[in-house]
Amino acid sequence: IENDHLVISAEKKTETEETVQPKFTRKEFNYTSFKRSFQLDDQINREGITATYENGVLNITLPKKDATWKKPSATTIEIK
């Protein structure tokens, strides 16, 4: 969490080396990066944010703050 933003970033580096003949070597390099940010609302409990990564899927849970919601008292509306 940076400046009220949830920042998600990842990077992947791959290096492959293959020797075909005694005088020939082939190397491949691959680099990929990813970054996303989302602004967090004031109703989000920042200490309760959790994330899991399973089978290539990232699940992020953003719990709401406990609001002290009061049930409105019964009111009578007169219809004329």
Stockholm file with secondary structure:
# STOCKHOLM 1.0

chainA/1-80         IENDHLVISAEKKTETEETVQPKFTRKEFNYTSFKRSFQLDDQINREGITATYENGVLNITLPKKDATWKKPSATTIEIK
#=GR chainA/1-80 SS CBTTEEEEEEEEEEEEEEEEETTEEEEEEEEEEEEEEEECCTTBCGGGCEEEEETTEEEEECCBCCCCCCCCCCCCCCCC
#=GC SS_cons        CBTTEEEEEEEEEEEEEEEEETTEEEEEEEEEEEEEEEECCTTBCGGGCEEEEETTEEEEECCBCCCCCCCCCCCCCCCC
//
